[in-house]
Amino acid sequence: MTEKFAIIDLFAGIGGMRLGFERTGAFKTVYSNEINKFCAVTYKENFGDDPTGDITKTDAKSIPSFDVLVGGFPCQAFSIAGQKNGFADTRGTLFFDIVRILKEKKPKAFLLENVKNLERHDKGRTMKIILRTLKETLNCNVSYAILNAKNFGVPQNRERVYIVGFRKDVFNGLFGFPIGNKHSELKDILEENVPLRFFISKKRFEGMKRHKERHLSKGQGFGYGVLNPNECSHALVVGGMGRERNLVKDCESLKKHKKDPKFTEKNEECLRYLTPRECARLQGFDDSFKIPVSNVQAYKQFANSVPLPVVEAIAKNMRKILESGP
Ligand SMILES: C[S@@+](CC[C@H](N)C(=O)[O-])C[C@H]1O[C@@H](n2cnc3c(N)ncnc32)[C@H](O)[C@@H]1O
């Protein structure tokens, strides 16, 4: 099948949005932009394109023509002041750069992705400005939905807001978001024979237990958590206790390391972290996706990325509209 529609991949990370669109067979990526050098390494290794760039310093005129803008803009961007001027009020935020590009290039459509909390940020005012600004900038219809990755065939409880817009002359109806009715379980994505380094040392585990007790005694539910293989993982997140909320009990792998001198240093409950490959699978990346960076970077990259099956399902619906449009 020949790809009919050109997309640009902003805040490209490791290309999750791009992959979701390209999987439909109808879209090709003509431009990518990403500031983080480690993401750029992974991106280049997998797609051959170097996305290196700072969107705030990119002249919209230098971007080639395209049909659809896609971007999961960083949630750092919400310092939108006041409610009066929409577009002008977003200056100094990365959302402003998206709008600037929409204004110059007037694409047929866009898909933006963000954290679920965007909907409630600043008592809903931020979302209101975002939606209004998008509508006014592109003379488009805009709709959004909160979708959970776990309904689209990956065992991760990850709710995100997805915002879709179509220029009114392309489509003047209500965009139908996919619902998702495909479920899977954590055990479907777990690796076998996991290396010893992913298992938690006794010393570290003691610290984690103390940390959890301290929080529980204050009535807070924070601390490490062990996943049920028949359920979903929590959302992958960057930093903090993120990785420790998603521990796996894996005695099968651990016992294969009995002869390793470091075996006795490991916790007796066989608890380990998810591997980067398991994180990739939780976002729906195939095992052919290359991971050329350190584990530290890989964890960040997959946590920041998007669930590919959700993006793919949205892209399929967008494709139908684009194919039937003028
Ligand atoms: C939430 S992540 C998006 C990840 C992406 N959707 C993926 O599938 O991997 C946001 C990305 O925006 C990038 N970013 C932040 N500021 C930027 C800027 N000024 N110019 C270009 N990219 C930027 C970050 O480095 C990060 O990779």
The ligand as a Gaussian input file, in Angstrom:
#p B3LYP/6-31G(d) Opt

LIG

0 1
 C        6.114000      13.360000      26.443000
 S        7.544000      13.236000      25.472000
 C        6.868000      12.683000      23.941000
 C        7.336000      11.294000      23.589000
 C        6.905000      10.771000      22.244000
 N        5.484000      10.888000      22.014000
 C        7.340000       9.319000      22.092000
 O        6.568000       8.517000      21.565000
 O        8.433000       8.948000      22.498000
 C        7.942000      14.902000      25.136000
 C        9.220000      15.096000      24.354000
 O        9.366000      16.485000      24.032000
 C       10.759000      16.741000      23.991000
 N       10.973000      18.213000      24.047000
 C       10.895000      19.016000      25.135000
 N       11.184000      20.283000      24.796000
 C       11.441000      20.302000      23.472000
 C       11.806000      21.325000      22.552000
 N       11.965000      22.591000      22.940000
 N       12.007000      20.994000      21.255000
 C       11.858000      19.696000      20.836000
 N       11.521000      18.689000      21.682000
 C       11.315000      18.973000      22.979000
 C       11.296000      15.982000      25.194000
 O       12.693000      15.768000      25.093000
 C       10.459000      14.696000      25.137000
 O       11.139000      13.679000      24.438000

